[in-house]
């Protein structure tokens, strides 16, 4: 915490003993000059007290401060940092920073290593695994005390052993094991001992060889490692015609005949998302490991937090974000939703109506106003259910049903000075960007985590949310004590315009729990709009983005850090449809460098947004997913298309970017499975299609060896279940259903001159006549004089990336109550299904 020193009062009497260092001396102050040694103190006018000041870190040392030294800085093995001109105790972010003092890093402080003897329960991750003979697998372990509190023991305190000879432990490699003999089913083969707790992992070891002329398919639950029995596996040829079909056994395994030519392998199960992977036939892999993800909408549950008690007494706008950890970095097919406004609400302040834009998972409260959004509901994804004891068998059954999960709850929050809020009646308080832009500049923001939140999942309407208590006030939560800068690579273009917003999420990759946000940063690209983010205060150069982040804490210690940079267009109420993301895993420790003198360099480039994907549902090209022209992507990149039907159920398709134009024909799902390439409505509408490009590397770093789809299918050191840990960059075009809205005339009933040029804005749909264009805008008329039967086509879009299309009024058309209808048409001139239209009634002046 900050060391405080008092200031002189108005008398001339001595007020301190110059030989006695102290943190809190008596007295008061009005200005800095009332304090002793103004270069070492400043006057906190809000409290009328002097506070330790600094310009550089050396100003916080005993050598510089002398009699005014700060005991807390002297006692801390890491000393103090100069943060926003105040001396604050330096924090640690990894055990290596505490090696000199003989301790480990816990709760951001160097301390003695926790006593492993206090462990009474533990859990190995992954707890169930399918491995191939000869393939190395690394495990991790979590431990708890008798009270249920997380116990962050050092890795050296864990004893790892192989239970049976089917696996062996690699010497000197900690928790890395290798399968040497095949097993028929998963058995407890790996054991961890932490103090008085013992836990095991069940491993099934597959033989390294597949019988000649056969194709082995093993289907597992991607988030639990459990086998998926009774999954229907289909082998189709290049035209999508099914050649083979069978079901997996109790271990999720199936032997089929080898593919004789190019085609695909698909897996269908009613409780999971479908999966189709392109296959090159006889030259392709014969041993496929195919993980499925459960349908996210079938069962629901999670956590709920009320921040009412936290914000009740705050003097400023108090806001933050909260949620549950995500199992990977690329589950969502769009930019991370934390900074995208999903709802707008009206509140009253100073007798005026204002708008607040709240991202998913945000809370906000403003004193002396009606803004009081203090409850956050977080959805949880199914995972491994925590057993209640050694005789508990129901937890395993619930895991296999997808009826529960364990995640880490997190929250980031703090006070935002009212001086930075937009002024005026029309000013919108956009909480997401406001948080991300202010967090790197103030120290009042904190992180709270609850490592193990257990929840159940039930059918929609019957779900129950687990209450989670967070406290993000600065005296009880973990400060975002690390301030540093990122050097952002050149921003990509989307439809000819540079992306103009960069959000940074500092996170921890927690084994078995997923990604836990610990910090934020935000940059914009508006002045000028070019390849760099704008220059930020205190950094002095374009392309640098300030970030503030907490260290791993409350049981997350030892988890690696990850920085996620998401470049998007400026978000509107329709949501950002395009994004490009970079993942930086190179931080062994967090830097403290608020001035950006040695910024963290994030390897690029950003991937280009994958435009031009088409899926034909009619004619001779039916069921053909392909690109009209090859997207500009690095060699070896993967393409992942995801269809989502009206019930939120998915069908994922994977293929190499090298065959983007060649594409893939999808098989018709065998009975009784529904075709998820359709929305499922009575109109026969096509399902939403989102396309993603992924750059995966074997080492998880940008300079690592490229992982192609064939490598992942054959599980050559990394399989599809581990894809997300290997991804270093991805880009997505999120296919929300196309929309059209009026820009000019802006209001219903507005008057416009004869022959005026009207404008509409189109989102999630490319208007034009080039190869990537998806269609046109058609304007039709009802009423008026000389308007009936007139049709205006709009095919050109503005060059500013706003998606605006001009539509000139016919010179002969005028009158009152003229109804204008703008509709989107496909490349063949047919209306979209379901139709996308927007009408406006106007008066056209004669």
N, C-alpha and C positions, 0 to 999 in steps of 0.2 A: 504494500500500500504506500501511498505518498507520505513522505515525512513532512511534518508541518513545523514551522518555527514562528514564534509570535513577533509582533511588531511593537515599537515604542509607543507609549501613550503620550499625551500632550505635555506631561511634566518633563523636567530635566533630570529627574532622579534615575540612578542606575536601575535597569530592569532585568539584567541577566548577569550571570557569572561567566565571564569570558573563558574560564578554564573548563567549564562543564558543558559538554555537548548535550543538547536536548532536542526533542522532536516537536515540542509544543510549549513555547514560551509565552508568558502573559503579555497583555497589552492589546492595542488596537491600532488601526491605520486607516487613513483616508486615501493616500496616494502612495506610489512605490517609494518615494523619498522618505516616507515615515519609517521605513524598514531599515534595519542595519544592513550595510553592504548591498545597496540596490542591485548590483550585478548578480547577487546570489539569491535575492528574494523579489517577489512581487506582491502587491497588495490585492488580495481577493476582496474586492469591494462589496460583494454580496454578503460576505461574512465579517467584513472589516477586520480581517486577520491576515498576517503575512504568511506567505507560502513559499516553500523552496522553489527557486527558479533556476533555469539553466538555458544555455544556448547549444552546448555540446555535452557529450557524455561525461567528459572530464570535470565539468562543473558540479557533478554529483559526488565526486570522490572526496575522501577525507583530506587528501593532499591539497585540493583546491579550496575546500570550504573551511579547513582549520577548525576553529572553535564552533563553527556553525555546521559542523558535519552532521550527517543524518545517520543515527545508529542502525536503522533498518537497512540502509545501503551497506554499512560496514559489516553487518551480520550475514548478509546474503552472499553465498559463495560466488554468485554471478554479478554482484554489485547492483548498480542502478543504470537505467537508460534515461536519456533526455527525450521525453515524449510530449510534444506540444508545449515545449518550454517548461515542463514540470519534471522533477526527478521522481521516477517510479521504479520500484524494484524490478530488476530484470527477471524474465521468466525463461524456463527451459522448455524445449519441445521434443527432446529425445534423450535417452539414457546417456548417450555419448557425451553430452554437454555437462554431465555431472560426474564423469569418471574421475576427474582430478580431485574431487572432494570425497570420492569413495562411495557415492550414493547413486540413486537412480532418479529419473524424472517422474514425479507423480503430482498431479494437480498443478502443473506448471512450476513446481518448486523442486529443488534438489533435496532429496530425503533418503533416509535409510531404506533399503529394499524391503518390501513387505515380507513378513515371515510366512513362508509357504506352509508351515505347520498349521496355520489358521484355516487352510482350505478344508471344506467339508463336502463340497460337491464340485464336479467339473464336467466339461462337455468338449468333445473333440469335433472339429470341423475340417472337412466334411465328415458326417457321422455314418453315411452310407455312400459307397463309391463303387463304380465299375471301372476296372483298370485292365490293361493288356500286359501280358508277360513282357518284361523288359522295360516298361514305361515307368519313369519315376513319378511319385506323387508326394506332395508336401501337405502336411497337416498342421493345424494350430489348435490351441486349447484355451478355454476360458475357465475360470475358477470362481467360486463363491465361498464366503464365510458362512458360519452357522446361522447368522442373522439374515442371510440372503443378500448381503451387500457384495458387490463385485470386488474381487481381490486381484489386483494387477500384478501378479508375480513375474519376476524376470524369467526370460527364456531359459537361462541356465539352471533354474530351480525345477524344471520339468524333467522327469525321467521317462524316456520313450523306449518301448520294447516291442519286438515282434512276437506275437503270441504263438503262432504256429509257423512251420517252415515254408508255407506258401508265399510269404513275403519276407524280405530282409531289410534291415535298416542300413542306410548308407553311412559309413563311418565318417564322422566329422561333418555331417550334413544336417545335424539337428533332427527335425521331424520329417525327413525325407525317406520314403520307403520305396522299394521296387518289388513288383510281383515276379516270382520265379517259377511257380507251379500253378496250373489252372485249377479253379474250383467250380463246382456245379452251382453254387449259390453264394450269396453274401454271408460271410461269417465274421465274427469278432477276431480280427487278425492284427490290429494295431492297438496298443495300450499306452495310455499316458497316466503317470502318477504325479500328483501335486500334493505334497504334504500328506494329509490323511485321506485324500480323495483319489479314486481311481475311476477312469472312464475309458471306453473303447470305441473304435470305429469298425464298422462292418465293411468288408471289402470282398467283392467278387472279382476274381482274376480270370480273364479270358485268354484262351490259347492264342499264340501269336499268328498261327496259320489258319486259313480257311480252306476247307476241302476244295479241290480243283473243280471249276465249273459251277461254283456256288457263290451266293451273295449272302453274307451274314448281316442282319440288321438287329441292333439292340436299341430299344426305345426306353427312355427314362424320363422322369419328371425333372425338368431343368433346375428347379429350385430346391429339391430335396434329395436328388440322386436315386430315388426309389424306382424300381422297374414299373413300367406301365403295361400290364397284361391286357389282352383282348383289344389291342390296338390293330386296326386294319392297315396293312402295308400294301401299297399298290405300286407296281412297276409298269410304266407306260413308255411307248415308243416316241419318236420325234414328233408325231402328229397328235400325241396325247391319247392314243388308243391304249387301253389297258391290256397288258400282256400277261401279268401275274397278279394274284391277289390272295392274301392269307392273313391270319391273325397271330400276334405274338403270344408266347406261352407265359406261364406264371412269373418267369424271370425277365419278361419283356424282350425275349429273343425270338428270332425267326430265321430259318435258312430258306433261301429262294434260289432259283436258277439265275445264273449270271446274265447281265444285259448283253445282248449281242450287237447292239448299236446304240447311238446316242438317244437319250430320252430323259426320264426323270424317275425319282423314287419319292412317293408321298406316304404320309402317315395320317390316318383319320381316327379320331376318338371324340365321342360326344362331349366329354368333360374338358377337353383341351383344345387349344388352337391347332388347326391343321398345319402341316409342314410339308412343303415340296422342295426338293433340291435337284438341280440339274445334274445329270450324270453322263459321262462320256463313253459309256459302254465298256467293251472289253479292255480298253486301256485305262479305265478308271478304277478306283478303289473297290475292293471286294468285301471290306469290313467297315460297315457304317455304324456310327454312334449318333443317334438322332434324339436330341432332347426336345420335349414339348413343354409349352407354358400353359398353365391352366387358364380357362376363360375368366377374365377379371371381373365380369359382371354376374357370374353365376352365384357366387357366394360373397357376402360383404361383411365387413367388420373393420375394427381399427381402434383408434383412440380419440379422446376429446379432452381439450384443456381449456379451462376458463382463466383468463388473465385479469379478471375484474379486480381481485384483491391486489394485484401487482400495480395496476395503473390507477387505482382509486385516488391515491394521494400524490400523484406525480404533478409537478408544476407546469410541464411542457407537454406538447404532443408526445405521447408514448406509443410506439409502434414496433412491430416485429413480425417475424415469420416463424412458423412452427410446422412440424410434420413428423412422419415416420421415415426411417431410413429406406432407401430404394435398393433393391438387390443388385443392380448393375447400372452402368452409365448410359445404356442405349435402349432401355425398355420403351421409353416414350419416343414416338417418331417425329417429334417436333422439338423445338428448343425447350430447355428446362422451364416449366411453367411458373416458377417462383416469381418471375418479374413481368409476366404478361397479365394485364388486368383482365379479370374474368367477370367482374360485376361492378356496377356503379350505383352508388346510393347517395341520396340527398340528406344533408344534415344542416342544422341551424347554428349560426355563430354570429354574435353581435347583431341579431335581428335580421341577418341575411341568409339566404339559402345558398349552400355551397355543395359541390359534388366531391365525393371521394371515390377513387378507383382502387379497388382492393384485389390484389393478386390472390390466387388460390393459396390458402394457408396463411393469410395475413391477418393481423389484428391491429386495431388502432383506437385510441381514445384521446380526445382533446378536452382539456378543462374548460368549463364555462361554455359548453356547446352540447349539442345532442349527439355528437359522434361518439359512439360507445359500442364498437364492434370488438368484443373481447373474448369471443369463443371461437376456437379453431377445431375443426373436425378433420381428422387425417385417416385416409383409407389405408388399410394394411393388406399386403399380399400374402397368400398362403405360403407356408414354409414348414419347417420342422417344429412339431409341437413339443414343448418341454415336458418330460415325464415328471410325475409327482413322487415317484419312488421306484425302487428296484422291481417291484411286482406290478408296476403299472403297464398294462398292455393296451389300454384304450388310447393312450397318446399316439402309439404307432398306428393304430387303425384310423385315428383322426387325421394323422399326417397323410396317410394314403388317400383319404377322402378329400383332402384339401380343406379341412374344417377349422384350421387354426394356424397360428403363426407366432413368431417372436421377432420383434424388430427393436431398433433403438429410437426412442423419441428424442427430438431435438427442438431447440428454440433459439432464435437470435433476436434480441430486442434491446431497446434503450430509448432515451429521450432525444427528441429532435427540436432544436431551438425554433420558436415560432417565426424568427426573422427570415428563415429560409422558405417558409410556406408561400405559395403564390397568392398575390393580392387580388382584390376585386371580386365582384359577385361571380364572374365567369371562371375564376381560377379553379382548376381541378387539382385536388390533392391526390397525386398518383403515388400510392404508398410504395410500390415495388421499386421503381427507379429512385424515389426519394431516399429509401433506406440504403440502397446499394451505393448511391452517390455520397451520402452523408457518413456512412459507417467508417470509411477510411480516414475521415477528417476529425473524428471525435473519439474520446476514450471511454465514453459512458456506455457503449454497447457491450453486451455480455452474451455468453453462450451458456446454455443449460442442456444437459443430456441425461436421459434415463436409459441405461444401457439395455435392459432386458424387459421389454413390455410384452406381456403375453395377452393374446386376444383370441377370441373365437370368431368363426365366420358362419353366417347363416344366409338363408334365402332373403332376397331383397324385401324389406318391410319387417323382417323378424330379427335383423341384426341388432346387437348391443355394443356400444362403444365403451371401451375401458377408460375410466378417468385417469388422467396423468397430471401430476402437479409439477409445474415449472416455476422457477423464480429467476427472472432475468435482471433483478436489481443488482447494482454493482457490488454490494457488500456480501452477497451470498453466491453469486454465480461466477463463472470464469471470465475475466476480462478478455476482450479481443486485443491481447497485449502485443501482437506482432504486426507492425506496420511496414509494408514494403511495396515495391512497384514491380509490375510486369512489363516486359517489352513485348507488345502484341505484334505478331507478324502482319504483313500487308493484308488488308481486308479484301474479301472476294466481292465480285459483282454478282448481282441477280437481275436478269433482264436488262443488262446494260448499265445498272446503277449500283454504286458501292453500297454495301450494307452499312447502316448508320448507327448501330447500337451494339455494344459489347458488354455482356454481363459475365462476371467472374464469380464462381462458387469455389471457395476453399473447402475441401472436404477430407474426411478420413475414410479409408477403405477398411472396413471392419469385417473380418472374416466371419461368415455366418449371419451377419446382420445387414451388410451392404454399405452404401455411401451415406455418411452423416455430415451435413453441412456444418462448418465451423467458422465461416467468414464470407465476406462479400466485397465486391468491387464493381465499378460501373464506368464505362466510357462511352462517349458519343462521337460521331463523325459528321459534324454539321458545318464547321467553319474552318477551312473549306471542306466540301464533300470530296474526299480523296481516299487514298488507300490507308491513311493513318487516322487513329483516334485523335481528337483534339487535345491540345496542351492543357494539362490540369494544373491547378494552383499548387505551387511548391515543387513541381517536378521539372518544369522548364523546357520540355521538349515534347513534340508530338509523338504518338505511338506508345506512350507510357501510361499505364492505368494503376492507380493506387488501390491497394487491398489492405484490409485489416482482418486479422484471423486469430482465433484462440488456438492454443495447443490441444492435443488430445488430452482428455481428462475424464474423470469419473468412470474408470474402467476401460477406456478406449486406448490407453497408453500402449505403445508398441505397434499400433496400426499405422500403415504407411499413409503419407499425405498425397493428395491429388488436387490439382487445380483444373477446373473445367471452364473453358472460355467459350462462350456462345455468342456468335455474331448473327444478328437478325436485322430485318427492316424495322423501322419504328412501328411499335404495336399500335393498332387501332382497335375499335370495338369488335372487329371481325377476328382478331387474333393474328399473330405473325404466321404466315404460311411457309416461309422458307427459313432455313437456319444452316449454319456451318459451325462445327464444334471442334475444338482441339482439347486434348487431354494431356496434361503435363504431370508425370509421375516422378520427376527427378529430384524432389526435395527430401533429403534425409533429415534435415532440420529446417525450421522456419527462420528466415532472416529478420532482423530488425533494421530497417533501412528506409525510414519515412521520406527521406529526400531523394530516394532513387539513385544514389551514387553508384550502386552496382545492381541494376535491376535484374530480376529473374528473366532469363531469355527463354521464351517458349518456342520450340521448334515448329516450323510450319512446313509447307503452306496450308492455309485453310483449303479444304476441298471445295470444288465448285458444286453448286446446287444441282442435283440430277434432274434436269428438265427433259421433256420429250417422251416420257413413258406413256404407252397406250395399251389399252386392253380391249380387244374386239369381242363383242357379244353377239354379233350377227354376221351373216354371210360366210364366204369360204374361209375367212381368216378367224373364224369363231374360236374363242378360248386362247387367243394368242396374245401373250404378254411380251412386249418388246419396246424398244426405243426407236423413234423415227430417224434419229441420227445419234452417233456415238457420243456420249457425254465425255468431257475432258476430265479424265481421272488418272491417277498414277497407275503404273503397271501393277497388276495383281490385285487391284481393288475389287471389293465385293459389292454386289447389288442386292438389296433386300426390299422386296415389295410386300406390303401388308394390306390385304383386303379386310375391311371391317363392316359387318352387316348391321342391320338396324338394332340387333340385340347386343351389340358390342363384341360379338364373337369374331375371331380372326382366322385368316388363312395366310401364312407366311410363305414366301417364295424366295429361294436363294439361287443366285447364279453369278458367274464371273462377269466383271464389267467388260471383258474382252468379247463376250458374246451378247452385248447389249442389243445390237441391231438384229442379230439372229434370233434372240429371244427364246421363249419357251412356250410350248403348248401345254396347257393344264388339262389333266384328265377330269372327266365328270366324276364327282364323288360317288362311290358305290352306295347302294341302298343300305341302311336307311338315312345316310348322312345328307344334310341339306347343303346346297351349293352356296357357300359364303362369298362368292363373287357377286352375288345379288343382294340387294338391300333387305329383301324379305317382305316388301309391301305388295299391295294388290296391283300396282302398276308394273311390276317386273323391273324396278329400277336397279341400276348397277350399284354395287357396294362402293363405299369410299376406298380409294387406292392411295396409299402413301408410299413414296419411294425414298429409299435411303441408300447412300453410298458409304462404304466403310473401308478404312485403311487399317489393317491389322498387321502387327509385327510380332515375331516370335519372342522377342525380349520385352515387349511392351513399351519400347522406346522407338522414336522416329527413325533412328539409324539401324534398327534391328532388321533381321531377315523378313521379307514379306511373307505373310501367310495367305495362301490362296485357298479357294474353296476346297479343292481336292485335298490339301494338307489337313484341313479341319475335319473333313469327312473321314479321312483315314486315321484321325487322332494321332498325328505325328507330333508328339509332345504337347500339343494343344488340340482339344476337340471343340465341337460346337458349343458345348456347355461352358467352356472357358473363353469363348470368343470375346466377351465384353472386357475381360481383363487384359486382352491383347490389343484392343482397339486404341489407336493413337489419334484418330480423327474421323469424323463422320459429318455428313451433310444430308439434309432431308428436305423434301417438299411435301408438306403435310396437306393432304387432300381433304380439307373441309369442303362441303358441298359449295359449288360456285354461287356467288351472290352478286347482285347488281343493285346500286342505289343511286338516287338522283343527287347531283352536285349543283346543277343549274338548269331549271329553277330549283331553288333550295326549299321553298315553302309551297304547300298545297294552296291552290287558288291564286298564285302569283301571276302578275301580268308580264308578258314578254312581247317584244316587238316582232312584227312579221319578218320571216326569214332569219330569225335569230339562230345562233349556234348554241345548241344545248349540250350539256355534258352529263355523263353517267360515270360512276366508278365501279369497276369490275374487280372482284377478288377471287382467287383460286381458279382462275380461268384465263388462258392466254389468248387475247384477241389479236388477230392479224391474218396474214396470208403466207407467212414463211413456213418452213418445214415443221417448226415447233408449235405453230399456232393450233389452237383447239377449236376455233370457230369465230363467230361474229356476233355483233349486237344488232338487233332489228327493232326499229321504232315504227309502231302502227298507231292509227288515229281513229277516234270515234267522236262524232259531233262536229260542230263548227261548219264553216262554208269552205268548200273546196278541199276538205281534209279527208273525207271518206275514201278508202281505197288506196291512199298514199302509203308508201313504204320507204323507209330510209334505212340503209345499211351502214353500219360503222365497223370499219376493219382496221383502223390505225389507232395506236395508243400513244399517249404523251411520252416524251423522252425523259421525264423526271422520275419514272418508276412508280407513279401513283396509281396506275391502272385506269386513267381517265380516257374516255372515248368521246369525241365530238360528233354530234348528230345535227346537221343543219335542217331547220324547218323548211318545208316547201313554200315557195313564194306565194302560191295561190291559197294557202291555208290560213284562215283567221276565224275569229268568233269567240264567244264565251263558252264556258263549260266544255272545253275541248279536252278529251281524255287521251293522254299519251301513255303508251305501254311499251317499255323497253324489255326485250326478251333475249336470252342467250340461245344461239343456234350452234349445232356442231358443224364440222367441216363439210358435211353433206347437206347442210341447210335445214336439218330437222331440229325441232325443239328438244332440249334436254329432258330426260325423264328421271325424276319428276321435273316439271317445268320450273325454270328460274325466270321470274318476271318482276317488274316493279312499275306501278302505274302512278301517274300524277295528273291532276286536273288543273288546267290553267286557262287564262284568257289571253288570246293572241290578238294583239292590237291591229287594227286595219292599217 
